[in-house]
Each structure stands twice: as structure tokens, then as C-alpha cells.
Amino acid sequence: MEDFHDCLTHKIAHVTVGEFQLGKFDEARRIYQEAVSTYGKGFEGAYLLQETGTERGIAVILWDSEQSMKENEGTEAHKTVLKKMMPLFATTPTTTYYEVVTEIQPGEAS
């Protein structure tokens, strides 16, 4: 029965959309990389996207499960790094959590 439950578990995507103060995106990118470096078990990848010519961006962090996400984001190291980033935002970012329901790797599409 446990195998069946494992098949129903979806990866989780933590997606944050925000805009930084003028000239602060590079500093935010450095802090983002620092935050991601604190992640351990269950972390499956991270992307930071920047809209060309702006201070707007999207951060996507992939987890193997909601539990892994909560455990990693609950650490003091992670909280400390994010406290450094918050003052860089021009406006409050929005965060949404998604279940990854389809994943296609290169060469898998047919």
C-alpha cells in the first residue's frame, strides 16, 4: 500500500513573484543563492527568473514533498538569510504553492 501512496505524492513548487528596489536585483540574486544553499533533503532545484530590463523576478523552488519544503524553510539559517532579502523588495512579494502534476524532461516528449 505504501508504494501506491508514493505514486500519488506530487512534487511541490514554491513560486514567489516580486519586484526589487532599483538596482537591487543583483544583491537579491546573491542572497537567493545563499538561501538555496541552506536546503537539504527533498530539495530538487531552484530557478530565479528576471524580466529583462526590470527589477521584477520570479523565484521557483522545487521540492519532493510539502513536508520537505516545510522542514527546510523552517530552519533558522533559512529565516536569517530571508531577513536580509526582505528590505530589498520594492513591494511585498506574492508566494503561491503548486503541485507539479506534469514533468517532462528533454527527450521525453513524443
Contacts in CASP RR format, 6 or more apart in sequence:
PFRMAT RR
TARGET T0000
AUTHOR 0000-0000-0000
METHOD contacts of the structure
MODEL  1
MEDFHDCLTHKIAHVTVGEFQLGKFDEARRIYQEAVSTYGKGFEGAYLLQ
ETGTERGIAVILWDSEQSMKENEGTEAHKTVLKKMMPLFATTPTTTYYEV
VTEIQPGEAS
9 64 0 8 1.000
9 65 0 8 1.000
10 99 0 8 1.000
10 100 0 8 1.000
10 101 0 8 1.000
11 44 0 8 1.000
11 62 0 8 1.000
11 63 0 8 1.000
11 64 0 8 1.000
11 65 0 8 1.000
11 99 0 8 1.000
11 100 0 8 1.000
11 103 0 8 1.000
12 62 0 8 1.000
12 63 0 8 1.000
12 64 0 8 1.000
12 65 0 8 1.000
12 66 0 8 1.000
12 68 0 8 1.000
12 69 0 8 1.000
12 97 0 8 1.000
12 98 0 8 1.000
12 99 0 8 1.000
12 100 0 8 1.000
13 60 0 8 1.000
13 61 0 8 1.000
13 62 0 8 1.000
13 63 0 8 1.000
13 97 0 8 1.000
13 98 0 8 1.000
13 99 0 8 1.000
13 100 0 8 1.000
14 59 0 8 1.000
14 60 0 8 1.000
14 61 0 8 1.000
14 62 0 8 1.000
14 63 0 8 1.000
14 69 0 8 1.000
14 73 0 8 1.000
14 95 0 8 1.000
14 97 0 8 1.000
15 58 0 8 1.000
15 59 0 8 1.000
15 60 0 8 1.000
15 95 0 8 1.000
15 96 0 8 1.000
15 97 0 8 1.000
15 98 0 8 1.000
16 58 0 8 1.000
16 59 0 8 1.000
16 93 0 8 1.000
16 94 0 8 1.000
16 95 0 8 1.000
16 96 0 8 1.000
17 56 0 8 1.000
17 57 0 8 1.000
17 58 0 8 1.000
17 93 0 8 1.000
17 94 0 8 1.000
17 95 0 8 1.000
18 56 0 8 1.000
18 57 0 8 1.000
18 58 0 8 1.000
18 89 0 8 1.000
18 91 0 8 1.000
18 93 0 8 1.000
18 94 0 8 1.000
19 54 0 8 1.000
19 55 0 8 1.000
19 56 0 8 1.000
19 57 0 8 1.000
19 89 0 8 1.000
19 90 0 8 1.000
19 91 0 8 1.000
19 93 0 8 1.000
20 28 0 8 1.000
20 55 0 8 1.000
20 56 0 8 1.000
20 57 0 8 1.000
20 88 0 8 1.000
20 89 0 8 1.000
20 90 0 8 1.000
21 55 0 8 1.000
21 88 0 8 1.000
21 89 0 8 1.000
21 90 0 8 1.000
22 55 0 8 1.000
22 90 0 8 1.000
23 55 0 8 1.000
24 55 0 8 1.000
24 88 0 8 1.000
25 50 0 8 1.000
25 55 0 8 1.000
25 57 0 8 1.000
27 88 0 8 1.000
28 85 0 8 1.000
28 88 0 8 1.000
29 48 0 8 1.000
29 50 0 8 1.000
31 81 0 8 1.000
31 84 0 8 1.000
31 85 0 8 1.000
31 88 0 8 1.000
32 46 0 8 1.000
32 48 0 8 1.000
32 59 0 8 1.000
32 85 0 8 1.000
34 81 0 8 1.000
34 84 0 8 1.000
35 78 0 8 1.000
35 81 0 8 1.000
35 82 0 8 1.000
35 85 0 8 1.000
36 43 0 8 1.000
36 45 0 8 1.000
36 46 0 8 1.000
36 61 0 8 1.000
38 72 0 8 1.000
38 75 0 8 1.000
38 77 0 8 1.000
38 78 0 8 1.000
38 81 0 8 1.000
39 46 0 8 1.000
39 61 0 8 1.000
39 72 0 8 1.000
39 78 0 8 1.000
40 72 0 8 1.000
41 68 0 8 1.000
41 71 0 8 1.000
41 72 0 8 1.000
42 63 0 8 1.000
42 64 0 8 1.000
42 65 0 8 1.000
42 68 0 8 1.000
42 72 0 8 1.000
43 61 0 8 1.000
43 62 0 8 1.000
43 63 0 8 1.000
43 64 0 8 1.000
43 68 0 8 1.000
43 72 0 8 1.000
44 62 0 8 1.000
44 63 0 8 1.000
44 64 0 8 1.000
45 61 0 8 1.000
45 62 0 8 1.000
46 59 0 8 1.000
46 60 0 8 1.000
46 61 0 8 1.000
46 62 0 8 1.000
47 58 0 8 1.000
47 59 0 8 1.000
47 60 0 8 1.000
47 61 0 8 1.000
48 57 0 8 1.000
48 58 0 8 1.000
48 59 0 8 1.000
48 60 0 8 1.000
49 57 0 8 1.000
49 58 0 8 1.000
49 59 0 8 1.000
49 60 0 8 1.000
50 56 0 8 1.000
50 57 0 8 1.000
51 57 0 8 1.000
55 90 0 8 1.000
61 69 0 8 1.000
62 100 0 8 1.000
63 69 0 8 1.000
63 72 0 8 1.000
66 97 0 8 1.000
69 97 0 8 1.000
72 78 0 8 1.000
END
